[in-house]
Amino acid sequence: MDKVKVGIIGTGNISGIYLQNGKRFESMEVVACADLDADRARAKAEEYGVRGYTVEELLADPEIQLVINLTIPQAHAPVALQALEAGKHVYTEKPLAATREEGKRVLETARSKGLLVGGAPDTFLGGGIQTCIKLIQDGAIGTPIGATAFMMGSGPEAWHPNPDFFYQSGGGPLFDMGPYYLTALIAMLGPLKRVTGSAQISFPERTATSEQLNGRKIKVETPTHIAGVLDFASGPMATLLTSFDINGGSVLPRIELYGSHGTLLVPDPNTFGGPVRIRRAGEEEWSDVPLTHGKTENARGIGAADMAQAILSGRDHRASGDLANHVLDAMFGILEASERSAHYAMQSGCRQPAPFPAGLADGELDKS
């Protein structure tokens, strides 16, 4: 079958799995990569057998239809807009943009040019959460009532080679890890109606303890402990707690989903697999649920591949720009609600992503 030709802009650590999985899916082929650091781009290109470009050369290549944007968060919108202006579809790592205004501009530009935008995370397309979606839709826990979600950690300064941006505007645990949780919840329960929350900077200064930066001080400019409440248009409500301030560990689950007839333990939304566990009303023990869907190992890039399939077929894609923008809107909404001591009514919308059919082969994205 035809394949959409793909170019990657940004050849940092995350690019390796995209380049590796670029050969895995039937709908796309990664043919080139580029970076502001030309030496890094050439090295990555040689490692994976693709063309090494400057950013300008990649955007000028008429063969490339889709750009996967793996730049730093502050550059997501500017690079996406460059690619759209060059006539390319764009799939961007999370978050979609650094501000609400930038996110809207990306979507409006794409619509005006008849192009598609997609955005990470795509972990909700893995077998773990796809199995949960099937259980919910099959009525395994009855009518969904609510959920809890927790991302509890001590921050990246102990291991990350450049942790400063995690503590700048557009960073923090909500913008770094929140997209995984919010995207998974929206995939399971549908779009949000309103949000609220409380947020604080617990420690105004952090100290890097990695081998390279040991002792370096980092000024904290964004909240690092955020408690949010989410109201879904379909009726359920959820609590979301994200923190970089947990220094004694945590035993809280990643996500629990509660229904009128049972509870579902949802796997870590930063992974593609399980485990999935369920306990129905009247049962005394939890039961492990066999996964009904594949792609349970690291399938990062599946969202871009599904978008490539949409380019070829004309159907909707699942990790859409509207979904990524809805998540961006919710994250800013939680922080704004904390500042204003009020609820934030969502200004964006999205479709609940269509589930994958069960029984697909590893590289397949549709039933034949």
C-alpha positions, 0 to 999 in steps of 0.5 A, a space after each residue: 500500500 501507499 505510505 505517507 513520507 515523514 520527516 522528523 524535526 528534533 533529534 533529541 532522546 525521544 527521536 530514536 523510538 519514532 525513527 525505530 517505529 517509523 518502519 513498523 506501521 503500514 501507513 508511513 515511512 520516515 525518510 528524513 530528520 533535521 535539527 538545529 544541531 546539524 551534527 546531531 541530525 547527521 548522526 541520527 540520520 546515519 544511525 537509522 538510515 534516513 536523510 539528514 537535513 537542515 530544518 529548511 531543507 526538510 520543509 522544502 522537500 516535496 516528498 515529505 507530507 507529514 512532519 513529526 515535531 519533536 522540538 522542545 515545548 516552547 518551539 512546538 507551535 513555531 515549528 508546527 506553523 512553519 511546517 503548515 506554511 510549507 504545506 505539510 501535515 504536522 504531528 507534535 509531541 506534547 504539549 501541543 503549544 506553550 500557550 492557549 493562543 498558540 494552540 488555537 493558531 496552529 489549529 486555525 492555520 491547519 484548517 485554513 490550508 486543509 491540513 491535519 494536526 495531531 499531537 502526543 501522547 498516543 499511549 492511549 492507543 496501546 493495548 492497556 487503555 484500549 482494553 479499558 475502553 472496550 470494558 467501559 463500552 461493554 458495560 463491565 463496570 456499569 455507568 461511569 461515575 468518576 475517576 481518580 488519577 495520580 502522578 506523584 514524584 520528586 522531580 527530574 533534577 536528580 537525573 535529567 541532564 537539563 532539568 531547568 525547563 521543567 520548572 519554567 512556564 509551560 513546565 511542571 508536573 501538570 504540563 510534563 505528565 498531565 497530558 498522559 493522564 488527561 488524554 487517557 481519561 478523555 479517551 475513556 470518558 469523553 471531553 470535559 465540560 469544566 475544571 477547577 483546582 488548586 496549585 502551589 510552588 512548594 519549594 521556590 528553589 530546587 537543587 540538581 543532584 545529577 552527576 553532571 549538575 550536582 549542586 546547581 540551583 534551579 529557580 521554580 517559576 511554575 506550580 509543582 503540586 497541583 490538585 484538579 477536579 474535572 467534570 466531563 460532559 457525559 456526567 462523570 467527575 474525576 480528581 487529578 493530582 500531579 506533583 514533583 514534591 513527593 520526597 518520601 514515595 507514594 503508593 497511590 494508583 495511577 488511575 482508578 475508574 468507578 462505575 455503578 457496578 464496579 471499579 476498573 484499575 487502569 494501567 500507567 498512561 505513560 505506557 502502552 500495556 497493562 495490567 488491567 484489573 477489575 472488581 465488580 459489585 459483590 466480588 471480594 477479589 480483584 480479577 486480572 483482565 486479559 488484554 483485548 488489543 495489541 501494541 502493548 510494548 513501546 509503540 510510540 509513533 502510533 498516533 502519527 501512523 494513525 494520522 498518516 492512515 487518515 491522510 491516505 483514507 480521509 477518515 478521522 485520526 485518533 490523536 487529533 489536534 483538537 484532542 491535544 488542544 482540549 488537553 492544553 485548554 484543560 491544563 491552563 484552565 486548572 491553573 487559571 481556576 486556582 488563581 481565580 478561586 473559580 471553575 473554568 468553563 472549557 473553551 475548546 471541544 473534541 470528539 472522543 477518539 474512536 477505539 481501535 478494533 480488536 484483533 489488529 496485526 502489529 502494523 495494522 491500524 484499520 480492519 481490511 
